[in-house]
Amino acid sequence: MTTRVMMTVAAVLCTAGFAAAQTSASKTEKTSGTSSFEQTVRLTGEVVYVQGNWLVAQMKPSGNYELFNVQPGREFQIDGQKKLISDLKPGTSLTAMIITKTTPVTVRTTATLMGTVWWVRGNWVILTLPNGENKEYKVPDSYRFMVEGKPASVQDLRQGMKVSATKIVEEPQTEISTQTVITGSSPK
């Protein structure tokens, strides 16, 4: 099936009830695209005060003071050596490179619905689900149900037939990831 057809089927089968219907199988996949946006921010400052995981730095070139809550275990590269926040002294120069990537992701959920045809006319079908609930669906001509292992259109369905239908929903999302590298030099 093409993406366009899958989206049409998903939209049609998502009408009242399919989302709440019992499914016999459900699978979710994520497909990442190419990062469409990447931003790099550089922050420079000088350590003024450190206590616990808190760090106060005077930012360059503005001269403003900023308070940072540093994650436990966060490593700094000071004079080429790994240091922890407890190793930082007032006067230490710091430069943080923060790289933020925005990546488009498509989340595809495939679910299989089982039911028995309760009523059918034209492109409308009402299925009795395994929990005994009846749900109605408007189905495109191109969609195929599975009846006894064979594909069948909505026009082929008859009352009492046991059918399965596959719903595919593709949902675009965005993932944002951040990488921070902090380097610096000890006070002179």
N, C-alpha and C positions, 0 to 999 in steps of 0.2 A: 504494500500500500504506500502511496506517496504521502508526504507530510500533510499536504492539503487535504487529502481524503481522510487521513487519521484525525486531523483537527475537526473535520466535518462530523465524522462519526462520534468523536469525543463530545462535541458540542451537542449533538442530537441525543446521545445516550445519557448525557449529563442532565437531561430534563428531570423534573421532579421525581426524585426517588432513587435513581441509579446510584448516586453517591452514598445514599443510606442503605442501599440493598446489600444483602449478604453476598459476599464473593467467595468463590472456592479457591482462588489464587490471586495474589497481588504481588507485583514486583516493581521496584523503583530503581531507576538508573540515573546517573548524573553524567552529562557530557559537557566538558569545559571547552570554551572557544578560546581564541587568541586574546590576550590582554589588550583591551581597547584603550585603556587609559592608564598611564603611569605618571606619578607625580613624585618628585624628589624635593624634600625640604631640608635645608641645612640650618641648624641652630648652633650658635656659638655663645659660650659664656664662661664665667670664672666662678669656681666654688667659693661660696662665702661662709656657709655653715652646713654641717652634717650632724644629724642626730637620728639614730635608728635607721629606718628606711627613708627618712625625709632629707631632702637636699635643697638648699637655697642657692641659687646661682644668679649672678649679675649678668644679664644678657648683653651681648655686643650686637650691634653698635648702639642700641637704644639706651643702655644703662639701667633698664628696668630690672627689678628683682622678680624672679619666678620661683615658685615652690613646686618641687617634684616629689611624688610618692614613688620611689624606686622599687620595682618588684624584687622580692628576696631572691638571691642567687644571680641577679643581673650582673654581667661582667662588663668591665670597662677596659679598653686597651690604653694604658697609660705608659708612655715611653717604651712601647713595644711589649709590655708585660701585662698579663691579666690581673686585674684588681677588682675588688668588691667595693661596695659603697663605704664600708667601714675603713677602707684603706685610703680614701680620698681626704685630702687636707685642704684647708682654705688656701686660695691662690692657684689651685690646679686649674689649668685651662681645659675646657671640654668642647668637643665638636660632635654633634649628633647628626647623622645622615639618616633621614626617615624616608623610606621608599614605600609608597602606597600603590598597589596594583589593583585595578578594577577589572575583573574577568567575567564575561557573560557565561552563564551556565544554563543549560536546558535540563530540567528535571522531568524525566518521562516516567509516568506511572502506568503500568499495564495491569488491568484487573479482569478476571474472567467471571462472568455472571451465569449462573445456572437457573433455569426456570422451566415451567410448563406453560404452553400457550393456553390462555384462558379465553381470549377473544382476539380476533384480527379482522381488520377491514382497511383496504387501501394501504397506506403507509403507517397505520396505527396498529400497535399490538399491545395487549395487556398480558403480562406474564405473572404467574403465581410463583413466587420465590420459595426457596426451601423452608423459610420460616412461616409460610402460609399467607404472607402478605401479597396483595395484588399491586403491581406497578405498571403504569402506562408509559409507552415510548413512541415517539414519532421517529421513523427510521428512513434514511435516504435509500433510494432505489439501488444504489451501488453497494450497500452494506450486505454482508453475508453472515448469517447465523450458521452454527454447526448443528445439524440434526443427524443423529446416528452416524457421526463421523464424516458426513458429507456437507458441503456448503449449500445453503438455501437462502433465497431472497425472502423478503417479508411477504411477497405475493405467494410463495411456496408454502407458507406456514398454515397449519390447520389446528383447530382446537384439540388439545390433549397432547400435542407433540412436545417432547422434551428437547429443549434447546440450550445452547451455550452461546454467549456473546462476549466478545472482547472489547473492553473500553480502553483506549489509549489517550492519556491526557499529557500534553507537553506544556510545561509551564516555564516561561523564561524567568530567570532570576539573575542576580548579580552577586558575586562574591568579592569581598574586599579583604586584601591581605596587607599586612604592614610588617616591614622589616626595619629594625633600628640598629645601627652600628654606632657606638660611642667611642671615640678616640680622644686622646689628650696628652698633655705634658705636665709634669710635676712643677710646682713653684720653683723659681730660680733661687 
